Amino acid sequence: MSIEPIQIIELDQIDPRQRGQAYGEAARHRIETIIAAYREIFHQITGETWEETVVRGAPFILKAKAFAPDLVEEIQGIADGANRAFEDIFLLNARSEILFNPQVLAQECTTMAALPEATKTGDTLLAQNWDWYNEVKNCQVILKIGQREAKPALVTFTEAGQLAKIGMNAAGIGLVVNNLTSDQPRTGVPWIFLTRRILESSHLAQALGVVLNTGRAHSINFLIGYAAGEAVSLETSPVEAHVLWPENGICVHTNHYLVPGQNFRDLKPLRDPYPSTYLRCRRAQTGLAELKGEIDVPGIQNILKGHMDKPFSVCMHRNPEVEPLRQIVTCLSIVMNLSQKQIHYTLGNPCRGEVQTIDLEW
């Protein structure tokens, strides 16, 4: 598959439906492509038609509307602009919750944060390898959303049609995420809605409240960084959350719970025949420790290129020996300097891709 540059979409509309419509029009081709890809992936996972999966997602719409009616309105705008049904676009924003099936869903990611006491120049750094299906690698977009009333301007890297995922904002809040797998799913607010609200936060405490005070439907680790020199990892399941702070100025997370659940089981080690999450966590922690307080962007980028135990490495490659639903690859590698308002990213595997840099003028 040839790699296409990530599409950048600037959205300054105040009205959520108008903002969504502009997004949908701009990303129409990528939205069509990703829906076609997910139609096939979803069918392989569930055996359902797209239409049957849409029906199963209806209860999540009510939860999302109660949590963030403006974002539901924005999804309607995206649907209008992309000439798709509302339910199609909502499904893109609730794919993890609706498709919950720990036996087949292989979702990986490696995230890191480094605070000023551990970095070479005293900056706060946040990084991630986003590992997912190769079929959606060319369906990513970068949204640049302007300031609206009390909501700061933000930049987010996400899949076409989605509200937000990885990113940072003008208030110095940054976000990277890891999928987790627990045994207590429920109908609740999809995590994509939470990532958007985190990136619309003006304060770190506000971002924590978004995660901890919401009826979540899925299991996600939200690693939130703050340019003022802090970071926090929020390990969540639908029924429980753990607040983890950096140690020695660093924080690392992959796809297993670092704190045992009191009210749920971590299904990752029970259902995954190749639990690379443990080694990837170890390699990232070791790599940051070896930099001995001199962590910088190139140092983190080298860790994200790591190939120990390839293809189950930090830089993840396709393994043809496993079933197609487990053939996950690194689709995006990103390092954010929250202090300098810079984003360095590589589309696809960082070992072979070209680094692009965004300088944000906020």
ABEGO torsion letter per residue (X at the ends): XBBBBBBBBBBABABAAAAAAAAAAAAAAAAAAAAAAAAAAAAAAAGBBAAAAAAAAAAAAAAAAAABAAAAAAAAAAAAAAGBBAAAAAAAAAAAAAABBAAABBBBBBBBBBBAAABAAGBBBBBBBBBBBAAAAAABBBBBBBBBEABBBBBBBBBBGBAEBBEBBAAGBBBBBBBBBBABBBBBBBAAAAAAAAAABABAAAAAAAAAABBBABBBBBBBBBAAGBBBBBBBBAABBBBBBBBGGBBBBBABBABBBAABBBAAAAABABBAAAAAAAAAAAAAAAAGGABBAAAAAAAAABABGOAABABBBBBAABBAAABBBBABBBBBBAAAGBBBBBBEBAAABBBBBBBBBX
